[in-house]
Amino acid sequence: MGAPKIDRLGVVGALLESAPDSVVRDLDMALRADTSAALAPVRAMVRAELTDRLARDVVLEPIALLCAPRTDGFKQTQFPAGALPRTWRTLKAMDSEMVAVAVSSLTLVKEDDSSALACDDLCRTLVTAMKEGDPAVQGLMRYLEESQPGAAAQFLSYLELAPLARTAIKRLPIWLRSMTEEHAATVRLLFRDADAISSDASPRLLEMLLAHMSEPWRLMRIISAVTHRAGDRYLSSSELSEFCERVLGDIERRVNLVRSFDPDGGAEAGHAAAAIVAQTISEILEFEESLELNKQGPWGQRIGQARRSLSGLTEGLLKKTPKVVGDALPLHQVRIKGASPRMEPRLDQDPDPRMVRRAMASLAFFERCRATASQGGYGSVRTKAGEEIIHRLDSYIEDILAMAHGGELESRDQARAFLEIAAEMTALAQDEKSAQIVRRRAAAA
């Protein structure tokens, strides 16, 4: 007897079902570029799988992002990744016709809420089944419970809020952009409706909104609206304190990241450190503006300390920059008969790669801190450091060019290497136009 035939499409289907969303998307893009007839069945399977997942993410939008880890490290409630596909398969197995009708009405465009009622009905169907112990949901509940005791009941409590959360998620961008009195009143009404479902529903609704925020500290605006901009003494003992603590913890974590800045990472590390400073300032300002902070209160003290630490660290890095630049562009003392000793560029050796890398890191940090200097309280320190940096660069460049014109260079190659480094530094300390002028002058020397 011959060997049994392998169901290749069945194997592909099984692999697709277990593959992460990113893999399915990448595979779909790759297959679009290949129009061969041989791959047509595979293309169709991948396209069907992707379409099914898009429908799943719309129907289960309120809980979908709670089944995936955040990429920014911010703490939030998380269910196992397998909960989302299992929930979707459970729904389809329970009432495939109802799911088909709902999916057929989807445009898969979040701004269009014409199918929201159908999506909410599916979520309610699942909630009812879980509450009644329907055999169809036992596999899902067992999976959740095995992942963590109590997870099944917790998952159910989130699903109960899906209709309210869907409404809130749609309005979230508007609220975060402009929290007017009218918007704040709407927020409070939604949270009252949530508490009518369960007395402890507000934190869960906040978790669902948090999952849809790329800037999680903006959640403070929602908390401020719900509590009428309450004080830290009150909020620190409320059910919402956990969210404020997360923002505070993230602020303190980022301050420590700035503290551990390593200039050996080069310009990329400098840009990254400056981005962390900018984000930390945004978080601090959001916290200060959203709550009534008492300087001696539980959070007022921590915010004040974080602001002082961040400012001190940033000022320290900015103050060191002129010296770090000088280390990468070494000078040495030259004695000329009949004249006082003077310092001039040392060009008898190649640039030190490590010193150059450290200088570029510090300058990249200096350059990117421009936008936050005023808000961060280190504007004057940055201005003073910038003046010193520019003076050092200008003097160094002029000295090398003078040596070139006077025929004093032992190695033009080394002089050109240092001039190019000085040009790159000038681009960060001033702008690219100034750097191009340095390069033109170096080429003409």
KEZAKE-23099 format. One record per residue (C-alpha): residue number from 1; x negated, y negated, z negated. Coordinates in steps of 0.25 Angstrom, whole numbers, plus 5000, padded with zeros to 4 digits. Each point is the difference from the previous one (the first is absolute). Example, Ala and Ser with C-alpha at 12.3 -4.5 7.8 and 13.67 -1.06 7.14 Angstrom:
n X Y Z
1 4951 5018 4969 $
2 4994 4986 5002 $
This chain:
n X Y Z
1 5000 5000 5000 $
2 4995 4986 5003 $
3 4998 4990 4989 $
4 5012 4992 4996 $
5 5001 4986 5007 $
6 4997 4989 4991 $
7 5011 4989 4999 $
8 4991 4989 5003 $
9 5011 4989 4999 $
10 5005 5006 4987 $
11 4986 4999 4994 $
12 4999 4985 5005 $
13 5014 4998 4994 $
14 4995 5005 4987 $
15 4988 4992 5000 $
16 5008 4987 5003 $
17 5009 5003 4989 $
18 4989 5000 4990 $
19 4991 4989 5006 $
20 5000 4986 4994 $
21 5007 4989 5007 $
22 4987 4993 5004 $
23 4996 5013 5007 $
24 5013 5001 5008 $
25 4999 4986 5004 $
26 4986 5001 5005 $
27 5004 5013 5008 $
28 5012 4993 5006 $
29 4991 4989 5005 $
30 4989 5010 5005 $
31 5011 5008 5008 $
32 5006 4988 5006 $
33 4987 4998 5008 $
34 5000 5014 5005 $
35 5012 5002 5010 $
36 4997 5014 5004 $
37 5011 5010 5002 $
38 4994 5010 4991 $
39 5001 4991 4988 $
40 5014 4996 5002 $
41 5006 5009 4990 $
42 4990 4996 4989 $
43 5002 4985 5004 $
44 5015 5003 4998 $
45 4998 5007 4986 $
46 4991 4989 4995 $
47 5009 4989 5005 $
48 5012 5007 4993 $
49 4993 5002 4987 $
50 4995 4985 5000 $
51 5015 4995 5003 $
52 5005 5009 4989 $
53 4990 4994 4990 $
54 5004 4986 5004 $
55 5014 5003 4998 $
56 4996 5007 4986 $
57 4993 4987 4996 $
58 5012 4991 5003 $
59 5010 5009 4993 $
60 4991 5002 4988 $
61 4994 4987 5001 $
62 5002 4996 4985 $
63 4992 5012 4995 $
64 4991 5003 5012 $
65 4988 4992 4995 $
66 5001 5005 4986 $
67 4996 5013 5006 $
68 4986 4995 5005 $
69 4989 4994 4993 $
70 4996 4985 5001 $
71 4988 4997 5007 $
72 4996 4988 4992 $
73 4999 5007 4986 $
74 5011 4993 4994 $
75 5008 5009 4990 $
76 5014 5004 5003 $
77 5010 5012 4998 $
78 4996 5011 5010 $
79 5007 5013 5004 $
80 4992 5011 5007 $
81 4999 4998 5015 $
82 5007 5012 5003 $
83 5013 4995 4993 $
84 5004 4991 5012 $
85 4999 5011 5011 $
86 5007 5010 4991 $
87 5011 4990 4997 $
88 5003 4998 5014 $
89 5000 5015 5004 $
90 5009 5002 4988 $
91 5010 4989 5005 $
92 5000 5006 5014 $
93 5002 5014 4995 $
94 5012 4995 4991 $
95 5007 4992 5011 $
96 4993 5000 5013 $
97 5012 4994 5007 $
98 5001 4988 4991 $
99 4985 4998 5001 $
100 5001 5001 5016 $
101 5011 4990 5000 $
102 4992 4990 4991 $
103 4987 5002 5008 $
104 5007 4998 5013 $
105 5005 4986 4995 $
106 4986 4996 4995 $
107 4992 4989 5008 $
108 4988 5003 4992 $
109 4999 4985 4998 $
110 5000 4996 4986 $
111 5006 4986 5003 $
112 5013 5007 5005 $
113 5009 5005 4988 $
114 5011 5005 5009 $
115 4997 5015 4995 $
116 4997 4996 4986 $
117 5013 5006 4995 $
118 4998 5013 5007 $
119 4986 5001 4994 $
120 5006 4996 4986 $
121 5010 5011 5002 $
122 4989 5010 5002 $
123 4993 4996 4988 $
124 5013 5001 4992 $
125 5002 5014 5005 $
126 4987 5004 4995 $
127 5002 4994 4986 $
128 5013 5007 4999 $
129 4994 5013 5004 $
130 4989 4999 4990 $
131 5009 4996 4989 $
132 5009 5012 5002 $
133 4989 5010 5002 $
134 5003 5003 5014 $
135 4992 5012 5004 $
136 4996 4992 5013 $
137 4991 4991 4992 $
138 4994 5010 4990 $
139 4987 5002 5008 $
140 4998 4985 5000 $
141 5002 4998 4985 $
142 4992 5012 4997 $
143 4988 4994 5009 $
144 5002 4987 4992 $
145 5000 5006 4987 $
146 4988 5009 5003 $
147 4992 4987 5004 $
148 5003 4994 4986 $
149 5010 5003 4989 $
150 5012 4991 5001 $
151 4997 4995 5014 $
152 5013 5006 5006 $
153 5009 4992 4990 $
154 4991 4987 5003 $
155 5001 5002 5015 $
156 5015 5001 4999 $
157 5001 4987 4991 $
158 4992 4993 5012 $
159 5010 5006 5010 $
160 5012 4994 4993 $
161 4994 4986 5002 $
162 4998 5002 5015 $
163 5011 4992 5005 $
164 4997 4988 4991 $
165 4985 5002 5003 $
166 5003 5000 5015 $
167 5007 4987 4999 $
168 4989 4994 4992 $
169 4988 5005 5009 $
170 5007 4993 5012 $
171 5000 4987 4992 $
172 4987 5001 4994 $
173 4991 4993 5010 $
174 5010 4987 4999 $
175 4999 5001 4985 $
176 4985 5001 4999 $
177 4999 4988 5010 $
178 5009 4991 4993 $
179 5007 5003 4987 $
180 5011 4990 5000 $
181 5010 4999 4989 $
182 5010 5006 5009 $
183 4990 5012 5003 $
184 4997 5001 4985 $
185 5015 5001 4997 $
186 5001 5011 5011 $
187 4989 5008 4993 $
188 5006 4999 4987 $
189 5013 5005 5005 $
190 4993 5012 5007 $
191 4993 5004 4987 $
192 5013 4999 4992 $
193 5006 5009 5010 $
194 4989 5010 4998 $
195 5002 4999 4985 $
196 5014 5003 5002 $
197 4996 5014 5006 $
198 4990 5002 4988 $
199 4996 4992 4989 $
200 4985 5002 5003 $
201 5001 4998 5015 $
202 4993 4987 5001 $
203 4986 5006 4999 $
204 5003 5010 5011 $
205 5006 4990 5009 $
206 4987 4992 4998 $
207 4992 5012 5003 $
208 5007 5002 5014 $
209 4998 4985 5003 $
210 4985 5001 4996 $
211 4998 5011 5010 $
212 5004 4991 5011 $
213 4990 4989 4996 $
214 4987 4999 5007 $
215 4996 4989 4989 $
216 5005 5007 4988 $
217 4998 4989 4990 $
218 5011 4992 5008 $
219 5009 5009 4991 $
220 4999 4989 4990 $
221 5009 4992 5008 $
222 5011 5010 4999 $
223 4997 5001 4985 $
224 5001 4985 4998 $
225 5013 5000 5007 $
226 5006 5011 4992 $
227 4996 4994 4987 $
228 5001 4985 5003 $
229 4985 4998 4999 $
230 4999 5006 4986 $
231 4989 4998 4991 $
232 4989 5011 4997 $
233 5003 5002 4986 $
234 5014 5005 5004 $
235 4996 5007 5013 $
236 4989 5008 4993 $
237 5010 5007 4991 $
238 5010 5002 5012 $
239 5002 5012 5009 $
240 4994 4992 5011 $
241 4987 4998 4992 $
242 4993 5012 5008 $
243 5001 4993 5013 $
244 4993 4987 4994 $
245 4990 5009 4994 $
246 4997 5006 5013 $
247 4997 4986 5006 $
248 4991 4996 4989 $
249 4993 5013 5000 $
250 4998 4998 5015 $
251 4994 4986 4998 $
252 4990 5005 4989 $
253 4996 5012 5010 $
254 4997 4990 5011 $
255 4992 4991 4991 $
256 4992 5012 4997 $
257 4998 5003 5014 $
258 4994 4986 5002 $
259 4991 5002 4988 $
260 4995 5013 5007 $
261 4997 4993 5013 $
262 4987 5005 5007 $
263 4994 4991 5010 $
264 4992 5012 5006 $
265 5013 5003 5007 $
266 4997 4988 5010 $
267 5010 4991 5006 $
268 5011 5010 4999 $
269 4999 5001 4985 $
270 5000 4985 4999 $
271 5013 4998 5008 $
272 5006 5012 4992 $
273 4996 4993 4987 $
274 5006 4987 5004 $
275 5013 5006 5005 $
276 5001 5007 4986 $
277 4998 4986 4993 $
278 5011 4994 5009 $
279 5010 5011 4997 $
280 4997 4999 4985 $
281 5003 4985 5001 $
282 5013 5003 5007 $
283 5004 5010 4989 $
284 4996 4991 4989 $
285 5008 4988 5006 $
286 5012 5009 5002 $
287 5000 5005 4986 $
288 4999 4985 4995 $
289 5011 4995 5008 $
290 5009 5011 4998 $
291 5000 5001 4985 $
292 5000 4990 4988 $
293 4987 5003 4995 $
294 4995 4996 4986 $
295 4985 4998 4998 $
296 5001 5008 4988 $
297 5010 5010 5005 $
298 4997 5015 5003 $
299 4998 4997 5015 $
300 4996 4985 5000 $
301 4987 5003 4993 $
302 4997 5012 5010 $
303 5003 4991 5012 $
304 4992 4989 4994 $
305 4988 5009 4998 $
306 5001 5006 5014 $
307 5000 4986 5006 $
308 4988 4996 4993 $
309 4992 5013 5003 $
310 5004 4999 5015 $
311 4995 4986 5000 $
312 4988 5002 4993 $
313 4996 5012 5008 $
314 5003 4993 5013 $
315 4992 4988 4996 $
316 4988 5008 4996 $
317 5000 5007 5013 $
318 5001 4986 5007 $
319 4989 4994 4992 $
320 4990 5012 5003 $
321 5002 4999 5015 $
322 4990 4989 5003 $
323 4989 5008 4993 $
324 5004 5013 5007 $
325 4999 4992 5014 $
326 4986 4995 4996 $
327 4996 5015 4996 $
328 5003 5004 5015 $
329 4993 4988 5006 $
330 4987 5000 4992 $
331 4991 4988 4999 $
332 4985 5000 4996 $
333 4991 4989 4995 $
334 4991 4994 5010 $
335 4988 4991 4996 $
336 4995 4990 5011 $
337 4987 4993 4998 $
338 5002 4986 4995 $
339 5015 5002 4998 $
340 5008 5005 4989 $
341 5005 5015 5000 $
342 5013 5002 5007 $
343 5010 5012 5002 $
344 5002 5005 5014 $
345 5007 5013 5006 $
346 4992 5012 4998 $
347 5000 5007 5014 $
348 4989 5010 4998 $
349 5009 5012 4998 $
350 5014 5005 5005 $
351 5012 4996 4993 $
352 5004 5008 4988 $
353 5013 5008 5004 $
354 5005 5001 4986 $
355 4998 4986 4996 $
356 5007 4996 5013 $
357 5011 5009 4997 $
358 5002 4995 4986 $
359 5000 4985 5006 $
360 5010 5003 5010 $
361 5009 5007 4990 $
362 4999 4987 4991 $
363 5002 4991 5011 $
364 5012 5008 5005 $
365 5006 4999 4986 $
366 4997 4985 5000 $
367 5007 4998 5014 $
368 5013 5008 4996 $
369 5001 4993 4987 $
370 5003 4987 5007 $
371 5015 5002 5001 $
372 5001 5003 4985 $
373 4990 4990 4994 $
374 5011 4990 4996 $
375 5010 5010 4994 $
376 4989 5008 4993 $
377 4994 4988 4994 $
378 4986 5002 5005 $
379 5000 4989 5012 $
380 4990 4991 4994 $
381 4990 5012 4997 $
382 5002 5005 5015 $
383 4998 4986 5005 $
384 4987 4998 4993 $
385 4995 5014 5004 $
386 5003 4997 5014 $
387 4992 4987 5000 $
388 4988 5007 4995 $
389 5002 5012 5010 $
390 5001 4991 5012 $
391 4988 4991 4995 $
392 4991 5013 4999 $
393 5004 5005 5013 $
394 4998 4987 5007 $
395 4986 4998 4994 $
396 4996 5014 5003 $
397 5005 4999 5015 $
398 4993 4987 5002 $
399 4987 5005 4994 $
400 5000 5012 5009 $
401 5003 4991 5012 $
402 4989 4990 4996 $
403 4990 5011 4999 $
404 5004 5005 5014 $
405 4999 4987 5006 $
406 4986 4998 4993 $
407 4995 5013 5005 $
408 4998 5005 4986 $
409 5008 5013 5001 $
410 4992 5013 4999 $
411 5012 5008 5005 $
412 5011 4995 5008 $
413 5008 5013 4999 $
414 5000 4999 4985 $
415 5004 4985 5001 $
416 5011 5003 5009 $
417 5005 5012 4991 $
418 5001 4990 4988 $
419 5006 4989 5009 $
420 5011 5010 5004 $
421 5003 5004 4986 $
422 5000 4985 4996 $
423 5010 4998 5011 $
424 5009 5011 4995 $
425 5000 4994 4986 $
426 5003 4986 5006 $
427 5013 5006 5006 $
428 5004 5005 4986 $
429 4996 4987 4993 $
430 5005 4991 5010 $
431 5006 5005 5013 $
432 4997 5007 5013 $
433 4998 4987 5008 $
434 4989 4996 4990 $
435 4994 5014 5002 $
436 5000 4999 5015 $
437 4992 4987 4999 $
438 4989 5007 4992 $
439 4999 5011 5010 $
440 4999 4990 5012 $
441 4989 4992 4993 $
442 4993 5013 4997 $
443 5001 5005 5014 $
444 4994 4987 5005 $
445 4989 4999 4990 $
